Structure formats: structure tokens, C-alpha cells
Amino acid sequence: MWPRLRKHVAVEREQLRRLLADHSPLLAKCATGTPHWIEVSALAVMLHSFYSGVENIYPFQLKWERMSSLVLDCPQVLRMLGGELDAFLKATESKE
């Protein structure tokens, strides 16, 4: 089971990284001004994808009120989750 879990987590993390990289120009543009409604729509899709990816790694329901904090600092959240996942996977390697 652990090799499958490790592969699943690696795939999800890579997809989250790619999502943030693909949307970084939009995030930077929206951070400096009021986004157009099309940009807001694109940000909403990105948020949904990011949230879904996090849920795929951690199968629990995040509280909706925490969503804004996740969006405002997606790269930091991804680094934090990555560190926790690395520690978890390392701890479980010795138990295989």
C-alpha cells in the first residue's frame, strides 16, 4: 500500500506545483490591482483545483472559512504540506 500511496502523493504534489506555476502570472497581476470578472472566474477555478488537490492528499473536509487563507498563500501551504508528507512517508518507510 505505501508505494501506491507514495506515488499518489507525488502525482498530486506535482499537479499542485504545476497549477501554481501555470497561474502565477494571473496571481501576480491580480495582486497589484482589481481583477476583471474573467480573471476572478479564472482564480475561482484555480482555487477549486488547488482545494481539490489538497483534499486528494489529505482526505478531509477543509472548513470553507479557511479557504481564503489557503488561496492567499498557496505556495507556503504547498511547502508546509510537502514537509509534512515527506516526514510521514519517511516515518512509514521503516515500517514497510
Secondary structure as UniProt FT lines:
FT   HELIX           2..31
FT   HELIX           37..57
FT   HELIX           64..66
FT   HELIX           67..72
FT   HELIX           74..93
FT   TURN            94..95
//
